[in-house]
Amino acid sequence: MEISGQKPEVRSPAPDFRPSFQAGELFFVVNPRANNGRSVAYWAAIRTELDARGIDYQYAFSRNAED
């Protein structure tokens, strides 16, 4: 996925890579206004990668600066 002229780098882990966290421990807070709104496109690419790897996670979009 290319975002405003920059292609995010996605690196694959070594074949024997095993995450050191338990399923369900990942929680992301996504600020949709960050980077002039481009963070939403980055988040979409990250979600695609997490889903492809079968990694369990939860997320929420922040609604204001205090979130």
KABEL-V600276 format. One line per field, one symbol per residue. ss: DSSP state (A for helix, B for strand, O for the rest). phi: phi as a letter, one per 30 degrees, with the letter a starting at -180 (. if undefined). A space follows every 50 residues. Layout:
ss = ???
phi = ???
This chain:
ss = OBBOOBBOOOOOOOOOOOOOOOOOOBBBBBOOOAAAAOAAAAAAAAAAAA AAOOOOBBBBBOOOOOO
phi = .cbhiccddccddeecdbecbceidcbccccdcdhhiddddddeddeedd dddiddababddcaddd
